[in-house]
């Protein structure tokens, strides 16, 4: 994972094996609990590197913190998954705490 360039964004590196499967991974392989994806947590694939995924959090203007578990599913084998948690404080905070710190590997 790279260090965030702004406090509401982080990048996660996802290596999918075999290499042929790396080209098959898409947004449809990502899911989250609490309907976070495309609500308050957006994910996009880097157009120049298909192993990099960018996550951007919307500001949380509620006094209540929110949490989600983000899961990626292998494009060729739905039994293979990897997950990480994202927590966000409330009252305008865009910061994810703690930030995910590992590189994901999804192998078949």
Secondary structure as UniProt FT lines:
FT   TURN            7..8
FT   STRAND          9..17
FT   HELIX           19..22
FT   TURN            23..24
FT   HELIX           27..29
FT   STRAND          30..32
FT   HELIX           33..35
FT   TURN            38..40
FT   STRAND          41..45
FT   TURN            47..48
FT   TURN            50..51
FT   STRAND          52..57
FT   STRAND          66..73
FT   TURN            78..79
FT   STRAND          81..88
FT   STRAND          104..107
//
